[in-house]
Amino acid sequence: MLLYLYLAGRIVRGWIGADDEGTVSLIVQGLMVVPAVLVVRAAWRETLTLTDDAVIVENFAGARREVPLAQVELATARLGGVRLRLADGEQTTAAAVMRVVVNPWRRKPRPSEETARLINEAVRRERLRRLLTAVCAVQQGRSGR
């Protein structure tokens, strides 16, 4: 990445004819840093997808984590993102939805709090579905079907 910035600065500096380390070359090198920073930031930006049976966290670089809702005990909103506490005691953080500390006095839920609430509701629905499935299986066993 640094080599890219150095070479891009040299090429652009050659186009505009600024051989000295003047103001123009500093501005050009500064402008070359902006796209590189945006590319690096996009590579680590995560997306969180809530499906019917899993929470999927993936980023642009290709890393993908899939956590089944059956393993999730609780989702909480943290400054670093949404933290998922799993049934085996492990904790994983999905940095896709950061909790912004701007305007802490406002009453609207932050995106990370809303996401944690939606995940917790999906976990409750999954537990209820598993419970109803077990009850139906017991009833079918008792009735002899």
Solvent accessible surface area in square Angstrom, and as a share of the most:
residue,aa,sasa,rsa
1,M,115,0.51
2,L,143,0.71
3,L,123,0.61
4,Y,106,0.40
5,L,35,0.17
6,Y,118,0.45
7,L,87,0.43
8,A,12,0.09
9,G,0,0.00
10,R,114,0.42
11,I,95,0.48
12,V,30,0.17
13,R,11,0.04
14,G,53,0.51
15,W,195,0.68
16,I,88,0.45
17,G,54,0.52
18,A,15,0.12
19,D,131,0.68
20,D,97,0.50
21,E,119,0.53
22,G,25,0.24
23,T,96,0.56
24,V,79,0.45
25,S,0,0.00
26,L,113,0.56
27,I,99,0.50
28,V,18,0.10
29,Q,57,0.25
30,G,37,0.36
31,L,115,0.57
32,M,41,0.18
33,V,61,0.35
34,V,81,0.47
35,P,60,0.37
36,A,6,0.04
37,V,82,0.47
38,L,103,0.51
39,V,91,0.52
40,V,55,0.32
41,R,145,0.53
42,A,46,0.36
43,A,19,0.15
44,W,173,0.61
45,R,146,0.53
46,E,35,0.16
47,T,78,0.45
48,L,38,0.19
49,T,60,0.35
50,L,64,0.32
51,T,50,0.29
52,D,136,0.70
53,D,93,0.48
54,A,5,0.04
55,V,0,0.00
56,I,18,0.09
57,V,6,0.03
58,E,62,0.28
59,N,29,0.15
60,F,158,0.66
61,A,74,0.57
62,G,59,0.57
63,A,60,0.47
64,R,132,0.48
65,R,92,0.34
66,E,101,0.45
67,V,17,0.09
68,P,53,0.33
69,L,2,0.01
70,A,47,0.37
71,Q,88,0.39
72,V,2,0.01
73,E,66,0.30
74,L,67,0.33
75,A,2,0.02
76,T,43,0.25
77,A,22,0.17
78,R,111,0.41
79,L,106,0.53
80,G,37,0.35
81,G,0,0.00
82,V,0,0.00
83,R,79,0.29
84,L,1,0.01
85,R,99,0.36
86,L,14,0.07
87,A,63,0.49
88,D,114,0.59
89,G,57,0.55
90,E,98,0.44
91,Q,100,0.44
92,T,23,0.13
93,T,48,0.28
94,A,1,0.01
95,A,40,0.31
96,A,27,0.21
97,V,29,0.16
98,M,104,0.46
99,R,81,0.30
100,V,77,0.44
101,V,90,0.52
102,V,99,0.57
103,N,59,0.30
104,P,78,0.49
105,W,181,0.64
106,R,92,0.34
107,R,226,0.82
108,K,137,0.58
109,P,85,0.53
110,R,23,0.08
111,P,80,0.50
112,S,0,0.00
113,E,59,0.27
114,E,57,0.26
115,T,24,0.14
116,A,6,0.05
117,R,107,0.39
118,L,78,0.39
119,I,1,0.00
120,N,28,0.14
121,E,56,0.25
122,A,5,0.04
123,V,4,0.02
124,R,136,0.50
125,R,152,0.55
126,E,16,0.07
127,R,104,0.38
128,L,98,0.49
129,R,133,0.49
130,R,99,0.36
131,L,108,0.54
132,L,98,0.49
133,T,79,0.46
134,A,53,0.41
135,V,71,0.41
136,C,75,0.45
137,A,60,0.46
138,V,77,0.44
139,Q,97,0.43
140,Q,97,0.43
141,G,60,0.57
142,R,187,0.68
143,S,72,0.47
144,G,67,0.64
145,R,231,0.84
